[in-house]
Amino acid sequence: MGERTHLSAIRNHSKEYPQEGIIFIQKEGVFVIETSLGEVNNELGYDLDLENEDWKQYEGVAARERMASSANHRDKYDQRLEAIQQRWYKQLANELEKKAKDKGWQHIYLVGEQELISEFEKHMTFRNRSIIHKNYTRFSAKEIVSHVLASKTV
């Protein structure tokens, strides 16, 4: 009977904290956190490489470090970035939706500035998603997960 109680508790936790994805959208990059049970499972970062007009993927701690440093190089790329951003958001949205399906994400949170989320969201078909208009640039992945999950109880 004790084993059944533990299994029941695990199932309840799984319902309370399903596999989810947090997609933090910035002008020159996207930071993705895979989470379940309120914990960070994986971190991925995608920087827009304007020279090659493609996304570069970073995984783990390097993903977060790249996101923090990329904020300093915006000014000279703004015009070029806006011209190709929509095309790359479409490509990345498709890639992340495939990842969501493969990983069994039950929910996606789109986080960032309203204008950027609106552009990115145009390319998504994943229905179970929420939008959070906050800038978490200076937050760790664990802090982002805590804030995002806290926002769904409000």
C-alpha positions as protocol buffer text, in pm:
chain_id: "A"
residue {
  index: 1
  type: MET
  ca { x: 0 y: 0 z: 0 }
}
residue {
  index: 2
  type: GLY
  ca { x: 291 y: 237 z: 68 }
}
residue {
  index: 3
  type: GLU
  ca { x: 414 y: 190 z: -289 }
}
residue {
  index: 4
  type: ARG
  ca { x: 76 y: 290 z: -429 }
}
residue {
  index: 5
  type: THR
  ca { x: 77 y: 601 z: -216 }
}
residue {
  index: 6
  type: HIS
  ca { x: 417 y: 700 z: -357 }
}
residue {
  index: 7
  type: LEU
  ca { x: 302 y: 636 z: -713 }
}
residue {
  index: 8
  type: SER
  ca { x: -8 y: 844 z: -652 }
}
residue {
  index: 9
  type: ALA
  ca { x: 205 y: 1128 z: -518 }
}
residue {
  index: 10
  type: ILE
  ca { x: 433 y: 1110 z: -824 }
}
residue {
  index: 11
  type: ARG
  ca { x: 132 y: 1118 z: -1059 }
}
residue {
  index: 12
  type: ASN
  ca { x: -9 y: 1421 z: -876 }
}
residue {
  index: 13
  type: HIS
  ca { x: 326 y: 1599 z: -904 }
}
residue {
  index: 14
  type: SER
  ca { x: 343 y: 1514 z: -1274 }
}
residue {
  index: 15
  type: LYS
  ca { x: -1 y: 1668 z: -1327 }
}
residue {
  index: 16
  type: GLU
  ca { x: 91 y: 1971 z: -1119 }
}
residue {
  index: 17
  type: TYR
  ca { x: 432 y: 2015 z: -1289 }
}
residue {
  index: 18
  type: PRO
  ca { x: 415 y: 1861 z: -1638 }
}
residue {
  index: 19
  type: GLN
  ca { x: 690 y: 1877 z: -1901 }
}
residue {
  index: 20
  type: GLU
  ca { x: 690 y: 2239 z: -2016 }
}
residue {
  index: 21
  type: GLY
  ca { x: 898 y: 2477 z: -2221 }
}
residue {
  index: 22
  type: ILE
  ca { x: 979 y: 2839 z: -2146 }
}
residue {
  index: 23
  type: ILE
  ca { x: 1083 y: 3035 z: -2455 }
}
residue {
  index: 24
  type: PHE
  ca { x: 1245 y: 3367 z: -2366 }
}
residue {
  index: 25
  type: ILE
  ca { x: 1248 y: 3579 z: -2682 }
}
residue {
  index: 26
  type: GLN
  ca { x: 1494 y: 3863 z: -2728 }
}
residue {
  index: 27
  type: LYS
  ca { x: 1584 y: 4067 z: -3033 }
}
residue {
  index: 28
  type: GLU
  ca { x: 1900 y: 3874 z: -3126 }
}
residue {
  index: 29
  type: GLY
  ca { x: 1836 y: 3546 z: -2954 }
}
residue {
  index: 30
  type: VAL
  ca { x: 1603 y: 3300 z: -2795 }
}
residue {
  index: 31
  type: PHE
  ca { x: 1666 y: 3120 z: -2466 }
}
residue {
  index: 32
  type: VAL
  ca { x: 1475 y: 2797 z: -2401 }
}
residue {
  index: 33
  type: ILE
  ca { x: 1430 y: 2621 z: -2069 }
}
residue {
  index: 34
  type: GLU
  ca { x: 1290 y: 2270 z: -2054 }
}
residue {
  index: 35
  type: THR
  ca { x: 1126 y: 2216 z: -1715 }
}
residue {
  index: 36
  type: SER
  ca { x: 924 y: 1966 z: -1515 }
}
residue {
  index: 37
  type: LEU
  ca { x: 849 y: 1927 z: -1148 }
}
residue {
  index: 38
  type: GLY
  ca { x: 946 y: 2293 z: -1112 }
}
residue {
  index: 39
  type: GLU
  ca { x: 1310 y: 2214 z: -1200 }
}
residue {
  index: 40
  type: VAL
  ca { x: 1533 y: 2304 z: -1494 }
}
residue {
  index: 41
  type: ASN
  ca { x: 1589 y: 1996 z: -1710 }
}
residue {
  index: 42
  type: ASN
  ca { x: 1782 y: 2161 z: -1992 }
}
residue {
  index: 43
  type: GLU
  ca { x: 1879 y: 2501 z: -2127 }
}
residue {
  index: 44
  type: LEU
  ca { x: 1921 y: 2592 z: -2492 }
}
residue {
  index: 45
  type: GLY
  ca { x: 2023 y: 2922 z: -2643 }
}
residue {
  index: 46
  type: TYR
  ca { x: 1985 y: 3036 z: -3002 }
}
residue {
  index: 47
  type: ASP
  ca { x: 2170 y: 3344 z: -3124 }
}
residue {
  index: 48
  type: LEU
  ca { x: 2098 y: 3499 z: -3459 }
}
residue {
  index: 49
  type: ASP
  ca { x: 2423 y: 3497 z: -3659 }
}
residue {
  index: 50
  type: LEU
  ca { x: 2374 y: 3787 z: -3898 }
}
residue {
  index: 51
  type: GLU
  ca { x: 2687 y: 3705 z: -4097 }
}
residue {
  index: 52
  type: ASN
  ca { x: 2553 y: 3364 z: -4195 }
}
residue {
  index: 53
  type: GLU
  ca { x: 2185 y: 3455 z: -4151 }
}
residue {
  index: 54
  type: ASP
  ca { x: 2129 y: 3146 z: -3938 }
}
residue {
  index: 55
  type: TRP
  ca { x: 2074 y: 3048 z: -3575 }
}
residue {
  index: 56
  type: LYS
  ca { x: 2359 y: 2917 z: -3361 }
}
residue {
  index: 57
  type: GLN
  ca { x: 2253 y: 2681 z: -3084 }
}
residue {
  index: 58
  type: TYR
  ca { x: 2416 y: 2668 z: -2740 }
}
residue {
  index: 59
  type: GLU
  ca { x: 2327 y: 2416 z: -2471 }
}
residue {
  index: 60
  type: GLY
  ca { x: 2356 y: 2412 z: -2093 }
}
residue {
  index: 61
  type: VAL
  ca { x: 2521 y: 2689 z: -1894 }
}
residue {
  index: 62
  type: ALA
  ca { x: 2686 y: 2829 z: -2209 }
}
residue {
  index: 63
  type: ALA
  ca { x: 2338 y: 2905 z: -2343 }
}
residue {
  index: 64
  type: ARG
  ca { x: 2263 y: 3145 z: -2057 }
}
residue {
  index: 65
  type: GLU
  ca { x: 2608 y: 3309 z: -2069 }
}
residue {
  index: 66
  type: ARG
  ca { x: 2568 y: 3380 z: -2441 }
}
residue {
  index: 67
  type: MET
  ca { x: 2228 y: 3541 z: -2381 }
}
residue {
  index: 68
  type: ALA
  ca { x: 2368 y: 3783 z: -2123 }
}
residue {
  index: 69
  type: SER
  ca { x: 2658 y: 3898 z: -2343 }
}
residue {
  index: 70
  type: SER
  ca { x: 2460 y: 3938 z: -2666 }
}
residue {
  index: 71
  type: ALA
  ca { x: 2264 y: 4236 z: -2532 }
}
residue {
  index: 72
  type: ASN
  ca { x: 2564 y: 4466 z: -2583 }
}
residue {
  index: 73
  type: HIS
  ca { x: 2588 y: 4437 z: -2962 }
}
residue {
  index: 74
  type: ARG
  ca { x: 2242 y: 4552 z: -3071 }
}
residue {
  index: 75
  type: ASP
  ca { x: 2281 y: 4900 z: -3208 }
}
residue {
  index: 76
  type: LYS
  ca { x: 2470 y: 4835 z: -3534 }
}
residue {
  index: 77
  type: TYR
  ca { x: 2260 y: 4534 z: -3632 }
}
residue {
  index: 78
  type: ASP
  ca { x: 1907 y: 4664 z: -3569 }
}
residue {
  index: 79
  type: GLN
  ca { x: 1811 y: 4743 z: -3929 }
}
residue {
  index: 80
  type: ARG
  ca { x: 1953 y: 4422 z: -4072 }
}
residue {
  index: 81
  type: LEU
  ca { x: 1809 y: 4220 z: -3787 }
}
residue {
  index: 82
  type: GLU
  ca { x: 1455 y: 4346 z: -3840 }
}
residue {
  index: 83
  type: ALA
  ca { x: 1474 y: 4262 z: -4211 }
}
residue {
  index: 84
  type: ILE
  ca { x: 1551 y: 3893 z: -4152 }
}
residue {
  index: 85
  type: GLN
  ca { x: 1409 y: 3838 z: -3803 }
}
residue {
  index: 86
  type: GLN
  ca { x: 1061 y: 3725 z: -3910 }
}
residue {
  index: 87
  type: ARG
  ca { x: 1200 y: 3457 z: -4144 }
}
residue {
  index: 88
  type: TRP
  ca { x: 1423 y: 3319 z: -3869 }
}
residue {
  index: 89
  type: TYR
  ca { x: 1148 y: 3333 z: -3607 }
}
residue {
  index: 90
  type: LYS
  ca { x: 940 y: 3115 z: -3838 }
}
residue {
  index: 91
  type: GLN
  ca { x: 1223 y: 2862 z: -3872 }
}
residue {
  index: 92
  type: LEU
  ca { x: 1297 y: 2858 z: -3501 }
}
residue {
  index: 93
  type: ALA
  ca { x: 929 y: 2840 z: -3401 }
}
residue {
  index: 94
  type: ASN
  ca { x: 893 y: 2530 z: -3619 }
}
residue {
  index: 95
  type: GLU
  ca { x: 1205 y: 2374 z: -3467 }
}
residue {
  index: 96
  type: LEU
  ca { x: 1089 y: 2445 z: -3111 }
}
residue {
  index: 97
  type: GLU
  ca { x: 741 y: 2309 z: -3176 }
}
residue {
  index: 98
  type: LYS
  ca { x: 899 y: 1987 z: -3302 }
}
residue {
  index: 99
  type: LYS
  ca { x: 1112 y: 1975 z: -2986 }
}
residue {
  index: 100
  type: ALA
  ca { x: 798 y: 2035 z: -2775 }
}
residue {
  index: 101
  type: LYS
  ca { x: 626 y: 1741 z: -2942 }
}
residue {
  index: 102
  type: ASP
  ca { x: 934 y: 1514 z: -2913 }
}
residue {
  index: 103
  type: LYS
  ca { x: 986 y: 1603 z: -2545 }
}
residue {
  index: 104
  type: GLY
  ca { x: 616 y: 1583 z: -2455 }
}
residue {
  index: 105
  type: TRP
  ca { x: 577 y: 1945 z: -2344 }
}
residue {
  index: 106
  type: GLN
  ca { x: 224 y: 2005 z: -2218 }
}
residue {
  index: 107
  type: HIS
  ca { x: 259 y: 2383 z: -2218 }
}
residue {
  index: 108
  type: ILE
  ca { x: 479 y: 2655 z: -2367 }
}
residue {
  index: 109
  type: TYR
  ca { x: 539 y: 2993 z: -2206 }
}
residue {
  index: 110
  type: LEU
  ca { x: 645 y: 3275 z: -2438 }
}
residue {
  index: 111
  type: VAL
  ca { x: 837 y: 3531 z: -2235 }
}
residue {
  index: 112
  type: GLY
  ca { x: 977 y: 3870 z: -2337 }
}
residue {
  index: 113
  type: GLU
  ca { x: 878 y: 4204 z: -2485 }
}
residue {
  index: 114
  type: GLN
  ca { x: 528 y: 4224 z: -2633 }
}
residue {
  index: 115
  type: GLU
  ca { x: 645 y: 4321 z: -2983 }
}
residue {
  index: 116
  type: LEU
  ca { x: 893 y: 4031 z: -3006 }
}
residue {
  index: 117
  type: ILE
  ca { x: 649 y: 3776 z: -2869 }
}
residue {
  index: 118
  type: SER
  ca { x: 384 y: 3890 z: -3117 }
}
residue {
  index: 119
  type: GLU
  ca { x: 623 y: 3838 z: -3409 }
}
residue {
  index: 120
  type: PHE
  ca { x: 736 y: 3497 z: -3283 }
}
residue {
  index: 121
  type: GLU
  ca { x: 384 y: 3381 z: -3196 }
}
residue {
  index: 122
  type: LYS
  ca { x: 263 y: 3439 z: -3553 }
}
residue {
  index: 123
  type: HIS
  ca { x: 462 y: 3130 z: -3653 }
}
residue {
  index: 124
  type: MET
  ca { x: 342 y: 2897 z: -3379 }
}
residue {
  index: 125
  type: THR
  ca { x: 64 y: 2642 z: -3398 }
}
residue {
  index: 126
  type: PHE
  ca { x: 114 y: 2494 z: -3048 }
}
residue {
  index: 127
  type: ARG
  ca { x: -218 y: 2570 z: -2881 }
}
residue {
  index: 128
  type: ASN
  ca { x: -142 y: 2532 z: -2512 }
}
residue {
  index: 129
  type: ARG
  ca { x: 70 y: 2841 z: -2456 }
}
residue {
  index: 130
  type: SER
  ca { x: 80 y: 3144 z: -2231 }
}
residue {
  index: 131
  type: ILE
  ca { x: 240 y: 3483 z: -2276 }
}
residue {
  index: 132
  type: ILE
  ca { x: 437 y: 3666 z: -2009 }
}
residue {
  index: 133
  type: HIS
  ca { x: 555 y: 4018 z: -2091 }
}
residue {
  index: 134
  type: LYS
  ca { x: 863 y: 4035 z: -1869 }
}
residue {
  index: 135
  type: ASN
  ca { x: 1233 y: 4077 z: -1930 }
}
residue {
  index: 136
  type: TYR
  ca { x: 1431 y: 3808 z: -1744 }
}
residue {
  index: 137
  type: THR
  ca { x: 1771 y: 3892 z: -1895 }
}
residue {
  index: 138
  type: ARG
  ca { x: 1951 y: 3910 z: -1560 }
}
residue {
  index: 139
  type: PHE
  ca { x: 1782 y: 3603 z: -1410 }
}
residue {
  index: 140
  type: SER
  ca { x: 1917 y: 3249 z: -1386 }
}
residue {
  index: 141
  type: ALA
  ca { x: 1723 y: 2966 z: -1550 }
}
residue {
  index: 142
  type: LYS
  ca { x: 1604 y: 2848 z: -1207 }
}
residue {
  index: 143
  type: GLU
  ca { x: 1479 y: 3199 z: -1122 }
}
residue {
  index: 144
  type: ILE
  ca { x: 1298 y: 3224 z: -1455 }
}
residue {
  index: 145
  type: VAL
  ca { x: 1125 y: 2890 z: -1393 }
}
residue {
  index: 146
  type: SER
  ca { x: 1019 y: 3003 z: -1044 }
}
residue {
  index: 147
  type: HIS
  ca { x: 879 y: 3335 z: -1172 }
}
residue {
  index: 148
  type: VAL
  ca { x: 699 y: 3180 z: -1468 }
}
residue {
  index: 149
  type: LEU
  ca { x: 542 y: 2900 z: -1264 }
}
residue {
  index: 150
  type: ALA
  ca { x: 441 y: 3149 z: -993 }
}
residue {
  index: 151
  type: SER
  ca { x: 268 y: 3361 z: -1259 }
}
residue {
  index: 152
  type: LYS
  ca { x: 34 y: 3076 z: -1354 }
}
residue {
  index: 153
  type: THR
  ca { x: -107 y: 3060 z: -1001 }
}
residue {
  index: 154
  type: VAL
  ca { x: -194 y: 3432 z: -1002 }
}
